[in-house]
Amino acid sequence: MAKAVRIRKVLGGGMRQVGILAAAGLYALDHQVAKLADDHKHAKNIAAIINTVGQNRFVVSQVDSNLVIVWVDPSITSPSAVLAQLATGHSTQVRALGFTSTEFRLAFHSNISHQMAEAANQKVAQVIQT
């Protein structure tokens, strides 16, 4: 019996809630596609700031979407130390994820306004300058 249940799930039989996922996808196509350009613009802006202020200690190679992968010079600091500094503060906190032992990832999405992106730009510049 256990083998039959496993085979059913492997073949897609365990996808009872797939309609909910499809509805989210349809909503995104109808309402969020126009906002993708803003997310990409925010990502390119913060990448430019990181490359300028970071002075080869923090480097973004390429930005093709709303994701920004930042390389951190391991002789200076670690991504986890940078993430901790970004997450502190009363007025602006920037949430990011560790990506590798020398990189962290920033992501922009439709709920981030132009003002929020500007505040994130300033916070990142402040953190990587020190």
N, C-alpha and C positions, 0 to 999 in steps of 0.2 A: 504494500500500500504506500509506504514512504517513497519508494522508487517511482511510483505512478504520479504522486503529488509533485515530486521534483521535476519529472519530465514535463508535466503540465505547465509548471511555472517557467521552466526554461523555454518552452514554446510560446510563452506570452499569455498563458491562461490565468495568471495572477494579476492581470491589469484591469481590475474592476473599476478603478477610479480614473481611467484614462480620459474620460469625458471632461473631468474637471481640469486636467492638464491641457486638453485641447481648447477648452473655453478660455483659459488664461492666455494661450497662444493667439487665439482669435482676437481677444481684447487688445493684446499688445500690437497686433498688426493693424487694428482699426484706430487705435488711440495713441500709440507711443512711437511709431516709426518716425514721425516728424521731429520728435525730440532727440533722436539719435545724433543728429548733426550738432546739437548743443553739447551733448556728452563728449563727442569726439573733439570739439573745439576746446572744451574745458581740459581734456586730457593733453592736447597739444600745448596749451598755454602753460600748464603746470610743468610739463616736460621741458619747455624752453627755460622756465625759471630755474628748475633744478640744474640744468646743464650750465646756465650762466652763473648762478650763485654757488653751485657745487664745486666749481673749479677743478674738475677731473677727480674729485674725491667722491662725488655722487654723480652718476652718469645714467642717462636714459638713452638707449641706442636708437630706438625707433618706436613710433606710436602709430598704430594702424586702426585703433578702435578706441573704446572708452577705458581701456586698461593701460596702466603705466607701470612698467617694471623698472625699478631703480636699483642700479648696482651701487654698493657701498664699499669703499676702499677698506679692506679688513685691517689695514695698519692704523686706521683712524678710529673706527668704531665698528659696531655690529648692527645689523638690521634691527635686532630686538631692542637695542638701546635707543635707536632712532624712533622706533614705534612707540616706546614708552614715553619719550618726550613729546611726540605728536599727540598722544592721547591725554596729556595733562593740560591743565589750564582752565580758567573760569569762562572766558568768552568764546574761545574756539578750540575744539578738539577734533583732530583728524584721525579717523579710523583707517587702518591699513592692515595688511596681512604679510607675515613673513613668507617668502617665496622659496628661497634657498638659503644657504648659510651666508651668502654675500648679497642677497637681493630681497627687496620687499615690493609689494604690489599695491598700487592705488587703483580704485575703480570709481568711475563716475556713473551715475544713473539718473533717471528722469526726476527723482525727488530732490535733486541738488540744483538749487537756483543759481543764477549768475552771482548773486551776493554771497552765497555760501561757497561757491567756487573761488571767488576772490579772497574770502577769509581763509580758505584752505591754502591758497597760493602764498599768502602772507605768513601763515603759520609754518608752512614747509620751509620757506626762505629763512625765517627766523631760526628754526631748528638746525638746518644744515649749515648756516653761517657760523654757528658757535662750535 
